[in-house]
Each structure stands twice: as C-alpha cells, then as structure tokens.
Amino acid sequence: MNDQLKELSAAVTKGVMTRREFVARAAALGVTAAAANSMLASSAQADGHATPVAGGTFRLGVQGGESTNTQDPASWASDVPLQIGFFWGEPLVELAEDGGLRGLVAESWEGSNEAKTWTFNIRQGCTFSTGAQVTADDVMKTMERHSNEDSKSGALGIMQGIKSMSVDGNKFILELEIGNADLPYQMADYHLIIQPGGGFDAPDAAIGTGPYTMESYEPGVSAKAVRRDDYWGGSQEEVAHYDAVELIVLNDATARTAALQSGQVDAINRVEPKIAKLLDRAPNLEVTSIGGRGHYVFIAHVDTAPLDNNDLRLALKYAINREELVDKILQGYGTVGNDMPINAAYPLFDDSIPQRSFDLDKAKEHYEKSGHDGSPIVLRVADGAFPGAVDAAALFQQSAQAAGIPLEIKREPNDGYWSEVWNVQPFCASYWGGRPVQDQMYSTAYLSTADWNDTRWKVEEFDALLLEARAELDETKRKELYSKMGHMLNEEGGVILPMFNDFVDAISSEVKGYVGNPNGPQGYWKSFKYTWKA
C-alpha cells in the first residue's frame, strides 16, 4: 500500500492528478483525509515541486491550424482544433500517462457478457459550461451522431459494430455485435467530445464539460478560453490552474521557435529535431521528448492508378532509406518503421514480422515487374505534414531515382492541406499520432468503412480478422490475428511508413508540473490543464 500511495502522491505533485482525486484514492486504501493531505504536503516538499499556483495565462504556439478548421469535434484532423477542443470539451474517459484510462464524464465503467455489453456510469455533478447537468441521454446522442455516416466523423470507424445503445438512469449502455475488450479505450477518442443533445443542433457551439469556455476564436489564427468557476473537476487550485489559455497558430517552424524564445508563447509543439538539441541549450526553456505510437508516413491510395499496382508500391517501400530518415530528419528522435502502423509501444505487438530494409535491387526488380510507363509519380507534401516533411520527401525522391523510379515532389501550401490534399489526393505525406490499442488504430484508418481510411485499403479478409481479433479474449490468439493483419499491410498496404517519431515539444522554465504523455504532444494536449506558472 505504501508504494501505491507514493505513486499517487507523485502524480499529484507532478500535476497529473488532483488533490481531491488523491484523497479519494487514498481513502479506498484505508487512509484518512487528514493523513492523505499531510502526505501530499510532505511529498511536495521532498520532491522539490512547488505547490500549484492559480492564475495567469498559458499561451501555446501550435502547428497544424487552417482557416478551414471548425469546432465540430467530428471534423478534427490536426493538432490545433484538437487542442482547442480540449479547452472546452471532454470525452467519457482520457488516456493516462501510464497507458491506462482516467474517467472524465464517465465516473466508472464495466463490461459483461464476454465484453459485448459495456455500462458507463455518468458522473453526477458534471455540468456543461451552460450549467446544465450532463445526462446519459446527452452521451447516447453524442455517440449516435458520430455513428451516423452523414456526420463524416473521424470516429466513424471505431463506432462500427454497435448493436444498440440505451440509457438507464445515469447509465449509458452499449450493446455490441461482438465482444470488444478495448471498447473503453475507443471512448477516449478525441472526436467523441460529449455535447448537449449530442451536438446535433449545434455541433460547433463549443459547449462541453471542459474547464474553460471560449472567449474568442479565429480559425487558422488564434483562440482564447477562460476558466470556468463551476468546473466539475475541482477548484482552480486543484486543476486547470490558469485564468485563461491562449493558442496562436504558428505553422512555420522558425516562427514557432522564435515565439517561444521571445516569450510570446509559453510552449510549442513539433520542435524540429534538427534544432532540438541546440534549442535545449537556450536559457529559460526546456526541450522534452517522449516516444510512443506517432508515425510519419507517405500514403498511397491503393485503388488509384498507378499506385493500385502492388509491385509499384513495393518498389517504393524498398526504395526508401528508413535509417537515413531517422538519422537526418528525426535526428535520432524516433525509430524506423515497417510499413504498418503498429510498433513495440502497442500491446500484443509481434516483433517477429521481418523488418523491411533499404534495398535498391529489390526496388528495381519490383518497379520493372510493375510495368509502369515511366511517367512521373507525384508525391504531394507540405511543411505542415510533419516536421521535416519536405526534406524527407527530397531524400525519398533521391533514393527512388537511384532505383529508376520517377518520383516527383509537388509542394503544397500548409493552409488547406488537411482538407484538400490529405485523404483526397492519391499520394501525399501525412502523420498519425497513433492510438492506444491496435484495434482502434486499425478501425480508424484501415477498416473498409472507416471515413479516415486514407490509403483506401478495403480488404474483406482484413476486416474479418479485425472483427475476430476484437472479440477474441485469449491474448495469444489475439496476437496471432493482429500479426496476420500486420503482415498484410506490410506486404500489400498503401502506407509507406519509414519512421515512428518521438513527440518533441519545448516549454518555458516558468511552467511547472509538465509531464509527457506517449499518446501525443504537450502531454497529449493536457499541459494547459495540469501545469502552472511559478
């Protein structure tokens, strides 16, 4: 028990658990409230952490914003709308730093009937920014909206397979066609922000259960939100310590870095690896990095000529020098990829799948087998696709040309890239932040019916394996099924995945309590909630 309490108190002093949550967890272990508060005070003093300070403004400089962004969670596809959305909204649960789940709108949850039935107990006292109590009906309508193909929700893929939804008092109940042990993790998807009436009437109204309410919003430029006095998660001294949070869209890497160094912002995402070590030596700031499931990719539509030819896709996969990209683009802040979106950060990863290596002879062999007519193969790219994307594409072009492959780079503007190029054009650079479990990653981007199936991978056998794995509770058998799926994508898929990236951020030394999260940058976009200024 003592070790558990130490871990819990450390979480509070780091800012990732509130004092109220700690006292409740300690009580479950038989510790009185007075003793728990005494332990917290001792822990903070021993660890050298300052007591959280309420007040001030936290300013974020973020890459990944466009003039076409909206506040409808269904549409979020890049970092800026996601971060702004977390200011004002919350899903049922959130992804914790240790890979587990923390309850938000849902206080608790449990599965039954071989994981076919899931019951979420909606938190009493959890209110929207309008003051209205969140109901289980709001939750059900939110899920119905994201299950509706007309919504074009990025969560549509993970909402497949639901047999029925119902409400029983403050309980939201999901009945699935087949069992799914990972269902609670899917409920952490950032599109599934709980909204009044499900958001059917006003999906972009920015009304949610988060700690802040929107004061101003200019798509592709900036946003500001102010602290709610009635936030269900606790007082300003306990959590969400800032009076206000601001976001400035800074798509240019140089401008983003300069804004941090000049004090215009307190934190930035996507520090370019090539300058990370130099920036870390600058006064009054710190560069942080954490590995995880994020990956930088070149995605090809497998249903569009000439990339509908698997030999041509294999030629491109063998022609990309993964080690070179990790060294020159990531500067070591990452690892090589293997043309599948799963790595060792995922549970049930199969490390026996052979690693594809750079091989010009095989690239030439497959290119010749493809019968391609020699016309340019156009790869579209923008600075905003991922840090170093333009340079990565240039290196890819050079190695492809050495194999006789006529790869042509077309540079696109950042504004509009995620609405007019990604998931629209047949070959482009992109990135994925990854998902907490394999089922969610595959369901979001590789299931035939997924709205974000950006490689147009629609294979009945793959879909069947995914559904079979979802229902399989034996982990050994489940791992075998995921392995088959990984092999299929590696050998036939449209994703050219040369590298898994670390999340590299930078933050002012005035900001305290920052803790990285392998699920995404800036503490999976919760740094505004758990940090404070000294």
C-alpha positions in Angstrom: 0.0 0.0 0.0 2.9 2.4 0.8 4.2 2.1 -2.7 0.8 2.8 -4.2 0.4 5.9 -2.1 3.9 7.2 -3.1 3.0 6.8 -6.8 -0.3 8.6 -6.3 1.2 11.4 -4.3 3.9 11.8 -7.0 1.1 12.1 -9.6 -0.4 15.0 -7.7 2.9 16.8 -7.2 3.5 16.5 -11.0 0.1 17.9 -11.7 -1.5 14.9 -13.3 -3.9 14.1 -10.5 -5.9 16.5 -8.4 -5.7 16.6 -4.6 -9.4 15.6 -4.5 -8.7 12.5 -6.6 -5.7 11.6 -4.4 -7.8 11.8 -1.2 -10.5 9.6 -2.7 -8.0 7.0 -3.9 -6.2 7.1 -0.5 -9.5 6.6 1.3 -10.1 3.5 -0.8 -6.7 2.2 0.7 -7.9 3.0 4.2 -6.1 6.4 4.7 -8.0 9.3 6.4 -8.3 12.6 4.6 -6.2 14.3 7.2 -3.4 11.8 6.7 -3.6 12.0 3.0 -3.3 15.8 2.9 -0.3 15.6 5.3 1.3 13.0 3.0 0.8 15.3 0.0 2.5 18.2 1.7 5.5 16.1 2.7 5.8 14.6 -0.8 5.8 18.1 -2.5 8.5 19.3 -0.1 10.6 16.2 -0.5 10.4 16.2 -4.3 11.1 19.9 -4.6 7.9 20.6 -6.5 6.2 23.9 -5.9 2.6 23.9 -4.8 0.4 24.6 -7.9 -0.3 28.3 -8.3 -3.6 29.5 -9.6 -3.7 32.4 -12.0 -2.0 33.8 -15.1 -2.4 32.9 -18.8 -0.9 29.9 -20.5 0.0 30.6 -24.2 0.6 27.8 -26.7 2.2 28.1 -30.1 0.8 25.3 -32.2 1.5 23.9 -35.7 -1.4 22.3 -37.5 -4.1 25.1 -38.0 -6.0 26.1 -41.1 -8.6 28.7 -42.0 -11.0 25.8 -42.7 -10.9 24.4 -39.1 -14.2 24.3 -37.2 -15.1 23.5 -33.6 -17.2 20.5 -34.6 -15.4 17.5 -33.0 -16.4 15.2 -35.9 -14.1 17.2 -38.2 -10.9 17.5 -36.2 -8.0 16.2 -38.2 -5.0 18.1 -36.9 -3.4 19.4 -33.7 -4.9 22.9 -33.5 -8.6 22.0 -33.5 -7.9 19.1 -31.1 -6.1 21.3 -28.6 -8.8 24.0 -28.7 -11.4 21.3 -28.3 -9.8 20.0 -25.1 -10.1 23.5 -23.6 -13.8 23.3 -23.6 -14.7 19.6 -24.1 -14.1 16.2 -22.7 -14.9 12.6 -23.8 -16.1 9.9 -21.4 -12.5 8.9 -20.5 -9.0 10.1 -21.2 -5.7 8.4 -21.9 -3.4 8.5 -18.8 0.4 8.8 -18.9 0.9 5.1 -17.9 -1.2 3.7 -20.7 -4.4 3.3 -18.6 -7.6 5.3 -18.5 -8.9 8.1 -16.3 -12.6 8.8 -16.0 -13.9 12.2 -17.1 -17.6 12.4 -18.0 -17.8 8.7 -17.0 -17.1 8.1 -13.4 -16.7 4.4 -13.8 -17.4 1.6 -16.4 -17.6 -2.2 -16.6 -18.0 -4.8 -19.2 -20.1 -8.0 -19.1 -21.4 -10.7 -21.4 -18.0 -11.5 -22.8 -17.3 -7.8 -23.4 -20.4 -7.5 -25.5 -22.1 -5.2 -23.0 -20.5 -2.1 -21.6 -22.0 0.2 -19.0 -20.7 3.7 -18.3 -21.8 5.4 -15.1 -22.1 9.1 -15.9 -20.6 11.4 -13.3 -23.0 13.2 -11.0 -22.3 16.9 -10.8 -20.7 17.0 -14.2 -22.1 20.0 -16.0 -21.8 21.7 -19.3 -20.5 25.3 -19.5 -24.2 26.4 -19.7 -24.7 25.0 -16.2 -26.8 22.1 -17.4 -26.2 18.7 -15.9 -24.8 16.1 -18.3 -27.2 13.2 -18.7 -26.7 9.7 -20.1 -29.0 10.8 -22.9 -26.5 13.5 -23.9 -23.9 10.8 -24.1 -26.0 8.4 -26.1 -26.9 11.2 -28.6 -23.2 12.1 -28.9 -22.4 8.5 -29.8 -25.4 8.3 -32.2 -24.1 11.4 -34.1 -20.6 10.0 -34.5 -22.1 6.7 -35.6 -24.0 8.4 -38.4 -22.2 8.4 -41.7 -23.7 11.8 -42.6 -21.6 13.4 -39.8 -18.4 12.4 -41.7 -16.9 11.9 -38.2 -13.3 10.8 -37.8 -14.6 8.4 -35.2 -16.9 6.6 -37.6 -14.5 3.6 -38.0 -14.4 2.9 -34.2 -18.2 3.2 -33.9 -18.9 0.3 -36.1 -20.2 -2.9 -34.6 -22.6 -1.3 -32.1 -25.8 -3.3 -31.9 -27.8 -0.9 -29.7 -27.4 2.0 -27.3 -29.7 2.7 -24.3 -30.0 4.7 -21.1 -30.9 3.5 -17.6 -30.9 6.5 -15.2 -27.4 7.8 -15.2 -26.0 4.8 -17.0 -25.2 4.7 -20.7 -25.2 1.2 -22.0 -23.6 -0.1 -25.2 -24.5 -3.5 -26.7 -22.0 -4.7 -29.3 -22.4 -7.2 -32.2 -19.3 -9.0 -30.9 -17.2 -8.6 -27.8 -14.6 -5.9 -27.6 -12.3 -5.8 -24.6 -10.8 -2.5 -25.8 -14.1 -0.6 -26.0 -13.3 1.8 -23.1 -10.1 2.9 -24.9 -12.1 3.8 -28.0 -14.3 6.1 -25.9 -11.2 8.2 -25.3 -11.1 9.2 -29.0 -10.8 13.0 -29.2 -13.8 13.2 -31.6 -16.2 11.8 -29.0 -16.5 15.1 -27.0 -19.7 14.9 -25.1 -22.1 17.7 -26.2 -25.6 18.8 -25.2 -28.1 16.8 -27.2 -25.1 15.1 -28.8 -24.3 18.2 -30.8 -26.9 17.5 -33.5 -28.3 21.0 -33.4 -25.1 23.0 -32.9 -22.0 20.8 -33.4 -19.6 23.7 -33.5 -21.1 25.6 -30.5 -18.0 24.8 -28.3 -20.2 23.8 -25.4 -18.8 20.9 -23.3 -17.7 19.8 -19.9 -14.1 21.1 -20.0 -12.5 23.5 -17.6 -12.6 26.5 -20.0 -15.1 28.3 -22.1 -14.3 30.0 -25.4 -13.9 33.8 -25.4 -12.6 34.2 -28.9 -11.9 32.0 -31.9 -10.4 32.9 -35.4 -9.9 29.7 -37.4 -6.3 29.3 -38.5 -5.2 32.2 -36.4 -5.9 32.1 -32.7 -8.2 31.1 -29.8 -8.7 32.2 -26.2 -10.6 30.5 -23.4 -11.3 31.5 -19.8 -11.5 29.4 -16.7 -15.0 28.2 -15.6 -15.7 28.8 -11.9 -18.0 25.7 -11.8 -15.8 23.1 -13.4 -16.8 19.7 -12.1 -13.1 18.5 -11.9 -12.2 20.8 -9.0 -11.2 24.3 -8.0 -8.6 26.4 -9.8 -6.2 25.5 -7.0 -6.7 21.8 -7.7 -6.7 21.6 -11.5 -6.8 23.8 -14.6 -4.9 26.5 -12.7 -4.7 29.2 -15.3 -7.2 32.1 -15.5 -7.0 31.8 -19.3 -5.4 29.8 -22.0 -4.5 31.1 -25.4 -3.5 29.4 -28.7 -1.7 31.0 -31.5 -1.4 29.1 -34.8 2.2 29.1 -35.8 2.6 26.7 -38.7 6.1 27.9 -39.6 8.7 26.1 -37.5 11.1 29.1 -37.4 8.3 31.5 -36.2 7.1 29.0 -33.6 10.6 28.6 -32.1 11.2 32.4 -32.2 7.9 33.0 -30.4 8.9 30.7 -27.5 12.4 32.2 -27.2 11.0 35.7 -27.2 8.4 34.9 -24.6 5.4 35.4 -26.9 4.3 31.9 -26.0 5.0 29.5 -23.1 5.1 26.2 -25.0 5.2 24.9 -28.6 4.7 21.6 -30.3 6.6 20.0 -33.1 10.1 21.2 -32.4 12.1 20.4 -35.4 14.5 17.6 -34.5 17.4 19.3 -36.4 17.3 22.2 -33.9 16.1 20.4 -30.8 19.5 19.9 -29.1 20.5 23.5 -29.9 17.2 24.9 -28.6 17.5 22.9 -25.4 20.7 24.8 -24.5 18.9 28.1 -24.8 18.2 29.9 -21.4 14.8 29.7 -19.7 13.3 26.9 -21.7 13.4 23.1 -21.9 13.0 20.7 -24.8 11.1 17.5 -23.9 10.7 14.3 -25.9 8.8 11.1 -25.4 8.4 8.1 -27.7 5.1 6.5 -28.5 2.9 5.4 -31.4 3.1 8.5 -33.6 4.4 7.9 -37.1 5.3 9.9 -40.2 4.1 8.4 -43.5 3.7 8.6 -47.2 0.2 7.4 -48.0 -0.9 5.9 -51.4 -4.4 5.2 -52.5 -4.4 1.5 -53.4 -7.4 2.0 -55.6 -5.9 4.7 -57.9 -3.5 4.1 -60.8 -0.6 3.8 -60.9 -0.5 3.1 -57.1 -3.1 0.3 -57.4 -0.2 -1.8 -58.6 1.3 -3.6 -55.6 4.6 -4.1 -57.3 4.9 -0.4 -57.7 4.1 0.1 -54.0 6.7 -2.5 -53.0 9.2 -0.7 -55.2 8.6 2.5 -53.4 8.8 0.7 -50.0 12.2 -0.8 -50.8 13.4 2.5 -52.2 13.0 4.5 -49.1 16.0 4.6 -46.8 14.5 4.4 -43.3 17.7 4.7 -41.3 18.7 7.8 -43.3 15.4 9.4 -42.5 15.6 8.6 -38.8 19.1 10.0 -38.7 18.7 13.1 -40.9 15.0 14.0 -40.4 14.4 12.8 -36.8 18.0 13.4 -35.6 17.6 10.2 -33.6 14.2 11.3 -32.0 12.4 8.2 -33.2 12.8 4.7 -34.7 12.5 3.0 -38.1 9.0 1.9 -39.2 8.0 -1.2 -41.1 5.1 -0.2 -43.4 2.4 -0.9 -40.8 1.1 1.5 -38.1 2.0 -0.7 -35.1 5.2 -0.8 -33.2 6.5 -2.1 -29.8 4.6 0.6 -28.0 1.4 -1.3 -28.6 0.2 -4.3 -26.6 0.4 -7.6 -28.5 2.9 -6.3 -31.0 4.6 -9.1 -33.0 8.3 -8.4 -33.2 8.8 -11.4 -35.5 7.5 -9.6 -38.6 10.6 -9.1 -40.7 11.9 -5.5 -40.9 11.9 -4.2 -44.4 15.3 -2.7 -45.2 16.5 -0.3 -47.9 17.2 -2.4 -51.0 17.7 -0.8 -54.4 18.0 -4.1 -56.2 14.6 -5.2 -54.9 13.2 -1.8 -55.7 14.4 -2.0 -59.3 13.0 -5.6 -59.5 9.5 -4.6 -58.4 9.5 -1.5 -60.4 10.2 -3.5 -63.6 7.6 -6.0 -62.6 5.0 -3.3 -62.2 5.2 -2.3 -65.9 4.9 1.3 -65.0 5.2 3.6 -68.1 7.8 5.9 -66.7 5.5 8.9 -66.2 6.1 11.0 -63.0 4.7 9.6 -59.8 3.5 12.7 -58.0 4.0 12.9 -54.2 2.4 15.9 -52.6 4.0 17.4 -49.5 3.9 20.5 -47.2 5.9 21.7 -44.3 2.9 21.1 -42.1 2.6 17.5 -43.0 5.2 16.6 -40.3 8.4 18.3 -39.1 11.0 17.9 -41.9 8.4 16.5 -44.4 9.8 18.5 -47.4 13.3 17.3 -46.7 12.1 13.8 -46.1 10.4 13.8 -49.5 13.5 15.1 -51.1 15.6 12.2 -49.7 12.9 9.7 -50.7 13.0 11.2 -54.3 16.8 10.8 -54.4 16.8 7.2 -53.3 13.9 6.3 -55.6 15.6 7.8 -58.6 18.6 5.6 -57.8 16.3 2.7 -58.4 14.9 4.2 -61.6 11.6 5.3 -60.1 10.4 8.7 -61.4 9.2 10.2 -58.1 8.2 13.8 -58.5 7.6 16.1 -55.5 4.8 18.7 -55.6 5.0 21.1 -52.7 1.6 22.3 -51.4 0.7 25.2 -49.1 0.0 24.5 -45.5 -3.3 26.2 -45.5 -5.9 23.7 -46.8 -3.5 20.7 -46.7 -5.6 18.6 -44.3 -8.9 19.4 -46.2 -7.7 19.5 -49.8 -4.7 17.2 -50.0 -4.7 14.6 -47.2 -7.4 11.9 -47.8 -8.1 13.5 -51.1 -5.0 13.3 -53.4 -3.7 9.8 -54.2 -0.2 10.1 -52.8 0.9 12.5 -50.1 2.8 13.0 -46.9 1.0 12.7 -43.6 1.3 11.8 -39.9 -0.7 9.8 -37.4 -0.5 10.3 -33.6 -1.3 6.6 -33.1 -4.0 5.1 -30.9 -3.7 3.4 -27.5 -4.6 -0.1 -28.8 -4.2 -1.9 -32.1 -8.0 -2.3 -32.6 -8.5 1.4 -32.5 -5.7 2.2 -34.9 -6.9 -0.3 -37.4 -10.5 0.6 -37.0 -9.8 4.3 -37.5 -7.6 4.1 -40.6 -7.8 0.6 -42.2 -11.3 -0.8 -41.8 -13.1 -0.7 -45.1 -15.9 1.5 -43.8 -13.7 4.0 -41.9 -14.1 7.6 -43.0 -10.3 8.1 -42.4 -9.2 5.2 -44.5 -6.6 7.4 -46.1 -5.0 4.6 -48.2 -8.3 3.3 -49.5 -7.4 -0.1 -48.0 -10.6 -2.1 -48.4 -10.0 -5.8 -47.9 -12.7 -8.2 -46.7 -10.2 -10.6 -45.2 -8.5 -7.8 -43.2 -11.9 -6.6 -41.9 -12.8 -10.1 -40.9 -9.6 -10.6 -39.0 -10.1 -7.2 -37.2 -13.5 -8.2 -36.0 -12.3 -11.7 -35.0 -9.5 -10.1 -33.0 -11.8 -7.7 -31.4 -13.9 -10.5 -30.0 -11.0 -12.8 -29.0 -10.3 -12.6 -25.3 -7.4 -15.1 -25.4 -4.4 -12.8 -25.8 -2.2 -15.4 -27.5 -4.8 -16.0 -30.2 -5.5 -12.3 -30.5 -1.8 -11.5 -31.0 -1.7 -14.1 -33.9 -4.6 -12.3 -35.6 -3.0 -8.9 -35.2 0.2 -10.4 -36.6 -1.6 -11.6 -39.8 -3.1 -8.1 -40.2 0.4 -6.5 -39.8 1.8 -8.9 -42.4 -1.0 -8.0 -44.9 -0.4 -4.2 -44.6 3.4 -4.6 -44.7 3.2 -6.7 -47.9 0.2 -5.2 -49.7 -0.9 -2.0 -48.0 -0.7 1.6 -49.2 1.1 3.0 -46.2 4.8 3.7 -46.7 5.9 4.1 -43.0 9.6 4.8 -42.7 9.6 6.1 -39.1 7.9 6.4 -35.7 8.5 9.8 -34.3 9.1 11.0 -30.7 6.9 13.8 -29.6 9.3 16.7 -29.3 8.0 19.8 -27.5 9.5 22.8 -25.8 8.3 24.7 -22.8 9.2 27.8 -20.8 11.1 27.2 -17.5 8.4 29.3 -15.8 5.9 26.5 -16.4 5.9 23.8 -13.7 4.3 20.3 -13.4 4.8 19.3 -17.1 4.6 15.6 -17.7 4.9 14.0 -21.1 2.3 11.5 -22.4 3.2 8.9 -25.1 -0.3 9.4 -26.6 0.5 12.8 -28.1 2.4 16.1 -27.9 2.1 18.6 -25.0 1.1 15.9 -22.5 -1.5 14.7 -25.1 -2.7 18.3 -25.2 -3.4 18.4 -21.5 -0.5 20.6 -20.5 -2.8 23.5 -20.1 -4.8 21.5 -17.5 -2.1 20.1 -15.3 0.7 22.7 -15.3 1.0 26.1 -13.6 3.4 29.0 -13.6 5.8 29.6 -10.7 
